[in-house]
Amino acid sequence: MHSTAPFSLPTDPVVRKHGWAWVALTLALAVHVADEALTNFLAFYNPLVASLRWRVGWLPFPTLTFEVWISGLIVAVTLLFLLSVFVFRGARAMVYLSYPYGILMLLNGLGHSVGSLYFGRLLPGVYSSPLLIAASVWLLICAARRQSAMKT
């Protein structure tokens, strides 16, 4: 029988797991954004960027107001959730987009963890960084499995 539902989960378990890994990382990112907002991330970030610019010269990192920062992240997380539909539909491009997304979020999580060790205090966002790291690794593994399955 043909389903009239506009969206249903794929029957291919590799595609389905890839989709859930994308959603999990996006949820982890949403938690991470909340963690940073609640622990005053910009009070750490903006002075760090200003100091690096003074020492090194021009850097491509802007100083941000809370409104601009949080609005940009809300838009990004919303777009990432919307893209999950294409992951669940098995779009090939989403496999290749999973790699930079997973790597960027892995580096983000590691940066908060390593930064906390370097600065000798818990940095804003460090509480959610293990979740970000775990979800990133899962997405990267699922993307690699999906890519491998596309070749067969």
N, C-alpha and C positions, 0 to 999 in steps of 0.2 A: 504494500500500500504506500502511496506517495504522501509524504509529509507536507502539510501546508505551512508549517512553521517557517518563519523567515530565517531562523538560525537554529541549527542543531549541532551537537558535538560530533566530531568526526569518529568514524568507526576504527580508523587506523590508530593503534595505540601510540605509535611513535609521534604522529602529528598531535594527538591529544595531549601527550605528556609535554611536548614542546609548547603547546598553547598554555597549559597550566603553569609551566615554568616561567613563561613570559608574564602571566598574571601575577604569579608569586613575587617576581622581581619588582613589578610595578607596585604591588602592595607594600613590599619592603621599602621601596623608594618613598611612597606616601608616608609610611611610619617614620622614615628617616627625616623627611622634610618637617614633620610635626616635632620630632625630637630636636632638630636644629632650631626651629622656631621657639620652642619652649625653653631651650637652654641658651638663648641669645647668641646664636651663631655669628651674626653680623658684628657684634661687639668684639669678637675675635678676628673675624675675616677682614673687615675694613682696615683696622690698624696694621695688620700683617701685610696687606697689599700696599698700603701707603709706605710702609717701611721698606719693602722690597723694591718699590719704584725708586725710592730715594737712594738706595744702595746700588741697584743694578741698572737703573735707567728705565726706559719704557718697557712695560709689560702689558700683555693683552688682557689683564684682569681688571675689571672696573670695580670701583667702590659703589655700593648699592644702598638704596633706602629699603626699609622693610617692605613697603608697599610694592615696589618694583620687583624685589627679590621673590616675595611670596606669590605675587601674581604670575610671574614667569614660571615658577615651579608648579603652580596649580595648572596652568595651561599645558606644561610639558607632561605632567602625570596624566591629565585627561587625554591628551593625544596618544600617549603610550597605551592607556586602557582601550581607546578606540582601535588602535592598531592590532590589538589582540584578536579581533575578529578575523583579520587576514592570516594570523598565525594559525588559528583553529581551522581555517579553510585550506591550509596547506600551501599558501603562497610561497613560492620559491624565494622571492626577494626577502621575505621575513627571516629566512634562515640566515642570509648574509647580513641583515640588519641586527640579528641577535648577537653577533660577535662584537661589534663595537659597543652595543648597549651593555652587554655582559662585562666586557673588559673595562669600560668606563666606570660602571658601578662597583666592580671589584676593586679598582684603584681608589675610588671614593671611600669605600669601606676601610681598605687598608690604610689610606691616608689619615683617617680619623684615629685608627688604632695606633699606628706608628707615630703619628703626631703627638698623641697623648704620652707615649713613652719619651719622645724627644723633649717635649716641653715640661715633662714631669707633673702633669695634671690632666684630669679628664677634660678633653676638648668637647665643645658642643657637637652633638651628633654621634659620640662614641658609644652611647648605650645601644643604639640601633645598628651600629656598624657590623656586628657579627651576623645579624639577619641579612643585611645587604650582601655581605661576603658569601654566605651560604646560598642565597637565592641566585647570585651571579654565577657561582660555580655550577649550580643545577641548570641554569639556562644555557651556559656554554656546553655542558655535557649533552643536553637535549638537542641543541643545535647541531653538534657534531654527529650525533646519532641520526638526526633527520637528514643531514647532508649525505651521510653514508648510505641511508636508505634510498635517497633519490638516485644514487648511482646504480642501484640494482634493478 
